[in-house]
Amino acid sequence: MFRRHPIVSVVTLAYLGTLAWLTLTPSNTSERTFSLLQRVVRAFQSNADTDFLTFARVEFMANVALFVPMGVFVVLLLGRRLWWAGIFAGVLASCWIELAQGIWLSDRVSDPRDLLSNGLGTVLGVLLALVITWPAANRLRQQSRARAARQAGA
């Protein structure tokens, strides 16, 4: 995997390190940052076009976005045939994170809704990777068929 895709492997490791830092370290959200986020959400809620953006929805969308790369990277590393491994990896990582937050990190909140949002993000990432890699996979499939036809005719 590392030899076939060294750049994707390094970027994946950086992503996993960042994910671990964001989710498995003591909460580093200062009062100032939290206050700024609340002000931004309140500003969205004061506008009729964006009043649906509650803090809970923003947090849900952030969790979805956080796990999209998980699905993308697993598909890029393991290949399109193992797309299901991307979903499995994302759900497993999410379960492990929530368990760790519930057991060892008292200033973090373990929330079952995070499993849903993280799983959704992973599924979206897998779908995105399948769409992105479809042209190359289609081209390889056509080349393989052409090669097989040439060999059968020779």
C-alpha positions in Angstrom: 0.0 0.0 0.0 2.8 2.5 1.0 4.8 1.5 -2.1 1.9 1.7 -4.5 0.5 4.9 -3.2 3.2 6.7 -1.2 1.7 10.2 -1.4 -1.9 9.1 -0.6 -0.4 7.0 2.3 1.4 10.0 3.8 -1.7 12.3 3.4 -3.9 9.6 5.0 -1.5 9.3 7.9 -1.6 13.1 8.3 -5.4 13.0 8.2 -5.6 10.2 10.8 -3.2 12.1 13.1 -5.3 15.2 12.8 -8.5 13.3 13.4 -7.0 11.7 16.5 -5.8 15.1 17.7 -9.2 16.7 17.1 -11.2 13.9 18.8 -9.0 12.2 21.4 -7.2 15.1 23.1 -8.7 17.2 25.9 -11.1 19.8 24.5 -9.1 22.8 23.4 -12.1 25.0 22.5 -11.5 28.2 24.4 -14.4 30.3 25.7 -13.4 32.9 23.1 -13.7 30.4 20.2 -16.9 29.0 21.5 -18.4 32.5 21.9 -17.3 33.3 18.3 -19.0 30.2 17.0 -22.2 30.9 18.9 -22.2 34.5 17.5 -21.8 33.1 13.9 -24.6 30.6 14.5 -26.9 33.3 16.0 -26.1 35.5 12.9 -27.3 32.7 10.6 -30.4 32.1 12.7 -31.3 35.8 12.5 -31.6 35.6 8.8 -34.8 34.0 7.4 -32.9 32.2 4.7 -30.4 30.5 7.1 -32.4 30.3 10.3 -32.3 26.5 10.1 -28.6 26.5 11.0 -28.7 25.7 14.7 -25.6 24.9 16.7 -26.5 21.2 16.7 -26.9 21.1 12.9 -23.6 22.9 12.4 -21.9 20.4 14.7 -23.6 17.5 12.8 -22.4 18.9 9.4 -18.9 19.4 10.8 -18.8 15.8 11.9 -20.0 14.7 8.5 -17.3 16.8 6.8 -14.6 15.4 9.2 -15.2 11.8 8.1 -15.5 12.4 4.3 -11.8 12.0 3.9 -11.8 8.6 5.7 -14.0 7.1 2.9 -12.0 8.7 0.2 -8.6 7.6 1.5 -9.6 4.0 2.2 -11.0 3.6 -1.4 -7.9 5.3 -2.9 -5.6 3.0 -0.9 -7.4 -0.3 -1.1 -9.1 0.1 -4.5 -12.7 0.4 -5.7 -13.5 -3.3 -5.2 -13.0 -2.9 -1.4 -15.3 0.2 -1.2 -17.1 -1.4 1.7 -13.8 -1.4 3.7 -14.0 2.4 3.7 -17.4 2.4 5.3 -16.3 -0.3 7.8 -13.1 1.7 8.7 -15.1 4.9 9.2 -17.7 3.4 11.4 -15.1 1.4 13.4 -13.0 4.6 13.9 -16.1 6.5 15.0 -17.1 3.8 17.5 -13.6 3.7 18.9 -13.5 7.5 19.2 -16.9 7.7 21.0 -15.9 4.9 23.3 -12.6 6.6 24.1 -14.3 9.9 24.7 -16.9 8.3 27.0 -14.3 6.4 29.1 -11.1 8.4 29.2 -11.9 12.0 28.3 -14.1 13.6 30.9 -14.3 17.0 29.2 -15.5 15.5 26.0 -19.1 14.4 25.3 -19.7 10.9 23.8 -22.7 11.4 21.6 -24.4 8.5 19.7 -25.5 11.0 17.0 -21.8 11.4 16.2 -21.8 7.8 15.0 -24.6 8.6 12.5 -22.9 11.8 11.3 -19.4 10.2 11.1 -20.9 7.2 9.3 -22.7 9.5 6.9 -19.5 11.4 6.2 -17.7 8.1 5.5 -20.4 6.9 3.1 -20.2 10.3 1.3 -16.4 9.9 1.1 -16.7 6.4 -0.4 -19.2 7.6 -3.0 -17.0 10.6 -3.8 -14.0 8.4 -4.3 -16.0 6.0 -6.5 -17.2 8.9 -8.7 -13.7 10.4 -8.9 -12.0 7.1 -9.8 -14.7 5.9 -12.2 -13.2 7.4 -15.4 -9.8 5.7 -14.7 -11.5 2.4 -13.8 -13.6 2.5 -16.9 -10.6 3.2 -19.1 -8.6 0.3 -17.5 -11.6 -2.0 -18.0 -11.8 -1.1 -21.7 -8.1 -1.6 -22.1 -8.3 -5.0 -20.4 -11.2 -6.0 -22.7 -9.3 -4.9 -25.8 -6.2 -6.8 -24.7 -8.3 -9.9 -24.1 -9.9 -9.6 -27.5 -6.5 -9.2 -29.2 -5.2 -12.3 -27.4 -8.3 -14.3 -28.3 -8.0 -13.3 -32.0 -4.3 -14.0 -32.2 
